[in-house]
Amino acid sequence: MIYYVCKYTPIELFEGFGETCAVLEEMPENFEESDQIAHANLCGFGKSVIQAVLEGKADELVLVNCCDSMRRVYDIVKNTKKCKFIYMLDLPHDDNECEKEKFARAICGLKDAYEKYSGKTFDKTRFINSFATFPAKNNPYIGVMGVRVSGVLEEMIQENIQMNVKNLTCTGGRKLSVLPDEMKKLNENELFLAYADALLGQLPCFRMNQSSRRNELYLDPNLKGIIYHTIKFCDYYGFEYASIKKNMKVPLLKIETDFTSQSAGQLLTRIQAFSETIEGSEDMDAAKGIGEEAKEKMKSGVYYVAGIDSGSTSTDVVILDQDGKIKSTMIIPTGGGAMMSAEKSLEKAVEKAEINKDDIVRIVTTGYGRAYIDSGDDSITEITCHAKGAHYLNPNVRTVIDIGGQDIKAISIDENGAVTNFLMNDKCAAGTGRFLEMMARTLGMPLEEMSTKGLEWKENIVISSMCTVFAESEVVSLVAQNKNVADIIHGLNVSVASKVGALAARLGKKNPGEYMMTGGVAKNKGIIQALEEKLGAKLYICDEAQLCGALGAALFAYKKCKNEE
Amino acid sequence: MNIIDKFGNMVSSATLKDSEKARRLLLAGYRLQEKRLCLFPDRALPSSGRYVAKIVMKNIIQALSRPENSAMVSIFVPGELLTAAGLTPYSVEAMSCFMAGTNCEQTFLRRTEEEGFPETMCSYHRVFLGAALTGFLPKPKCTIYTNLACDGNMMTFPYLKEKYHVPGFYIDVPYEKNQEAIEYVAEQLRELTIFLEDVTKRKISGEAVEKAVANSRKASEYYQQQLALRKDHDPVTSLTNELYAIFMCHLLAGSEEAVKYTELLLKDVKKAPKGGGLHVLWMHIMPFLQQPVKDVFNYNPKMHISACDFVADGFQKMHASDPYEALAEKMVNCIYNGSVDQRIQVAEKLAKETNADGGILFAHWGCKGTIGASSLIKSSLEEAGLPTMILDGDGCNPANTSDGQVSTRLQAFMEMLEKGKEDR
């Protein structure tokens, strides 16, 4: 079995040798073995190839000099001497005549090398017959683009998107336009030139010099949305995403992994929220509708709905009455699992409202723990819920900035409170509540004190590192230099504001409405001031801000009941 | 705070409001610095060091003040042809180093962050892109780039070509190193000359190209001669000077200035006595702004940079008699092209030739080619008997590196090398 990594690989050539090919793009659990021989900052995909070779999963490998990482992967893999056959195919960056001829010669070089290694002979007929044909389909679809997507991530996307999903990443959509009958008439030189022409004639990957042809991908009228995948340390597609995103007419979701299955698993919320944005948050599943018992209760005219937001730090509940008014709210720290905390928080909210728990006809759950709570009738991501809640609290809000314990979200909403776009930080803690907690600990003061202390600053200190580890050592050395603590905190606040401000700016500055800030960090006065300066706008903050997610969930439950009435 | 710092701070705040004004400010600062270099040169440096500082400063000033006569290039584009065409080349690395040297890089980095460009991308490219996006970098006459030696080029240059609407020329350098590849590149370089004639509307004579290539051969000759003497001669060195040398063998290759620089360098080396310090082979680009690195390497009698692979590669001997083939040969045979083997061989040879006690490979953040090769380079050189350290860091963005960590690593490595020398 010949393994390959790039759609420009001449796999039909190997069919001509009677050999089968498979793309090597398994997402490993970790890079334990790769990290022992290669630098940790190599791109995740590169590391996955090294890992696969070390685990003995691929011993015949054809690589293409796609990028700097792949060139080094070749060096490293070759050095392990674990592959029986390893070849680096030189792929030009252009597709004009000189490059085609050069690529044809490179393919012939690969053919010779494989012949020598395997002792097999190349069969022209078998080669020509192996070209696949593609039926034209004209259905609406969601395109998965950017860099390769496989394994758990691919499954997760397929499962959570109801529309057709097309893999148009750098390894997907391999299509060669050839005419097999014409090819039969060619001599070997002409044949390989035609083959090189067909390979280079594919929709170019972003690494090619003339990548403007990629516009075809984005302009297809059947394309209804894009999930754009990038891998940490693979700059090509991160760069393409940044340069195209403003011109996209369809909803666009960017997801980033380090190409481990574990990093892919963390993307569920984003993919579900994206599906809610394009396919509506109303669930098609009849089982999630309103039951007969609940309908009976609703007839009495007095009933309640609840939203539960199961977050990493707290579990919040909001109960609304039959008129959509807030009846009761509750915030308790999350402890002892999502399920237990949810039940406890709900019970306390019921107690506070002095109502009968059975009068709650519908519960919608949201937040990280939403999938683990049995008592809910439906679950919706916190992104959609935050938008809904924010709109309820202040209908003029068009951008919600939510800084929680472990992530930062910037959400764009329309005049009805529906999500139009959203961005989240990656799994790095930079700029999150956890980052601030770490810094408070380094400075040896409680978070509450830190939140106001920075307001008294005098000297403008710049903290350049956003990495929690580096920033900590920067703070330590500033303390050692006897710098004023207020100035250091101000420096930290500005650096967090700059990170969050950049996220908001990426959503588009044109958003006309107000900004609202939610999440635990909304209590930090220093951050708020720095962020307002960065954004050049006032932030709307209210006491209910922390309940925004639970409120949104309750509003979804309420809306469902009203529709039923 | 020195002149440059002051101007840098002013530039940072002016950039976002009025980029033209910011550029004028920075230019004024650079011109003052140029005057200072002429009137009060750094007496601690040998004459070649003082000369190169002046020339590189002049090049940057020219590029920024006369953009209509400048070419935005990637660093491995043969400077000889630009010299022959009479254009001032400026590269991503050179420009970003100067921006970082004047403390205005963070403004540009933030701009790229807002644009959503990956933070894992090379900081030289990000600073440069940010400077272009803010309107700080003026529109050049044209842009010329090659895939050698990093992916950053294949993103930055096509993007900026579109953004500035300027003519662009791309040189494809194959992975394989053979005569066929040299001819393939030589043919493109001949086309490049025609492109340059079209762009400048000036004829480029065969003699001008011959002359530039002959200058490069002469510079290479001088450089190689001084290299052979480094075993027993230890001129005062600084990392900043090594960085400037990179610009002399690429951007300013083929110029009279490059010849004069190498000639002065040879004289300085001949004059310098043998010092008592350690010989270190520096590999890849230099984090010339980082304080602990400066503390260890600049003007330090206990530490001599005996050679740098990036510079030695730029001043490599060109064999082909045809000028275009000679230039193509330099590109194809570049240590950054192809597999890592040649890079290791060159490092080994340089270490042997200059009697190096140890090697430092700078793994610049975002440079996937070097980061990926680092562990192989280290293990191979150590097998050959050269203690080698991988120094992770960032050449122009302090946010990606930590002074304390770099200082500890460098000091510990020095202590280790000193112990090794004593034992010998």
Interface residues (C-beta under 8 A of the other chain):
Chain A: I37 A38 H39 N41 L42 C43 G46 N65 C67 D68 S69 R71 R72 V73 Y74 D75 I76 K78 N79 M88 D90 P92 H93 D94 C98 E99 K102 R105 R207 N209 S211 T230 K232 F233 D235 Y236 G238 F239 Y241 A242 S243 K245 V462 S464 S465 M466 C467 F470 S473 E474 S477 S498 G501 A502 A505 R506
Chain B: Q106 R110 E113 E114 E115 G116 F117 P118 T120 M121 C122 N147 C150 D151 G152 M154 M155 P158 Y159 Y170 D172 P174 Y175 E176 E180 Y184 E187 S339 V340 D341 A363 W365 G366 C367 K368 G369 I371 G372 A373 S374 S375 L376 I390 D392 N397 P398 A399 N400 T401 S402 D403 G404 Q405
